[in-house]
């Protein structure tokens, strides 16, 4: 039997028009292990570098259309930009809906018979709804509708509820998604700029996520 694996998020754009949140048990990184310590130190370095570069990145007038893994601005017009401490407070108080927009490649349609497709695990913030592929600069109509329905589910139809969108550090996907949520009509949008990189660095709990099914799934 042949095994195939979904790829990690790339730095460039890909065709985004590929169209129930169930989660496993929360887990934490074992910070006593040398590998975990090295990983956390690397994340801390990435976050520090991202913060330093943010002041040099201008906020575009419209959506980012390429090179999605790159330094992001420190601002998003009309939205709150929050860090890990603020995100944790919102999460613990259950006063916001969290939406993860990390992309996930769909299972290729032309895999040979008998091929086992294994998606890359995605640990995210517990209680989040995962809407992959909704942070691209342009969305096909079915994916735009998928995003709208996903936000409605996350907020229970309350467009005034605080909505926290995130991905990873240096990820324009979450910036685009937060901007898009405002244009849809959500009036209380927060962009968690550090995403799960910041969450991991703070030693906060994660749980393995399953994305909301995309239109063709």
VENQUI-V443166 format. One record per backbone hydrogen bond with DSSP energy under -0.5 kcal/mol. CO is the residue of the C=O (numbers start at 1). NH is the residue of the N-H. If there is no record, write none. Layout:
co->CO nh->NH
co->CO nh->NH
//
This chain:
co->2 nh->116
co->4 nh->118
co->11 nh->68
co->11 nh->69
co->14 nh->16
co->16 nh->18
co->17 nh->19
co->22 nh->210
co->27 nh->206
co->29 nh->31
co->30 nh->33
co->33 nh->37
co->34 nh->38
co->35 nh->39
co->36 nh->40
co->37 nh->41
co->38 nh->42
co->39 nh->43
co->40 nh->44
co->41 nh->45
co->42 nh->46
co->43 nh->47
co->44 nh->48
co->45 nh->49
co->46 nh->50
co->47 nh->51
co->48 nh->52
co->49 nh->53
co->50 nh->54
co->51 nh->55
co->53 nh->56
co->54 nh->57
co->54 nh->74
co->56 nh->58
co->58 nh->60
co->68 nh->70
co->68 nh->172
co->76 nh->79
co->80 nh->82
co->80 nh->191
co->82 nh->193
co->83 nh->87
co->84 nh->88
co->85 nh->89
co->86 nh->90
co->87 nh->91
co->88 nh->92
co->89 nh->93
co->90 nh->94
co->90 nh->95
co->90 nh->96
co->91 nh->94
co->97 nh->164
co->98 nh->129
co->99 nh->166
co->100 nh->131
co->101 nh->133
co->108 nh->111
co->112 nh->115
co->115 nh->117
co->116 nh->4
co->116 nh->118
co->117 nh->119
co->118 nh->6
co->122 nh->124
co->122 nh->209
co->124 nh->207
co->125 nh->128
co->129 nh->100
co->129 nh->131
co->130 nh->132
co->130 nh->212
co->131 nh->134
co->140 nh->143
co->140 nh->144
co->141 nh->145
co->142 nh->146
co->143 nh->147
co->144 nh->148
co->145 nh->149
co->146 nh->150
co->147 nh->151
co->148 nh->152
co->149 nh->153
co->150 nh->154
co->151 nh->155
co->152 nh->156
co->152 nh->157
co->155 nh->158
co->157 nh->159
co->158 nh->161
co->159 nh->187
co->159 nh->188
co->162 nh->97
co->163 nh->165
co->163 nh->190
co->164 nh->99
co->165 nh->192
co->166 nh->101
co->167 nh->196
co->168 nh->171
co->170 nh->70
co->171 nh->174
co->171 nh->175
co->172 nh->176
co->173 nh->177
co->174 nh->178
co->175 nh->179
co->176 nh->180
co->177 nh->181
co->178 nh->182
co->179 nh->183
co->180 nh->184
co->181 nh->185
co->181 nh->186
co->182 nh->185
co->188 nh->163
co->189 nh->80
co->190 nh->165
co->190 nh->192
co->191 nh->82
co->191 nh->193
co->192 nh->167
co->192 nh->195
co->194 nh->197
co->194 nh->198
co->195 nh->198
co->195 nh->199
co->196 nh->200
co->197 nh->201
co->198 nh->202
co->199 nh->204
co->200 nh->203
co->206 nh->27
co->207 nh->124
co->208 nh->24
co->214 nh->217
//
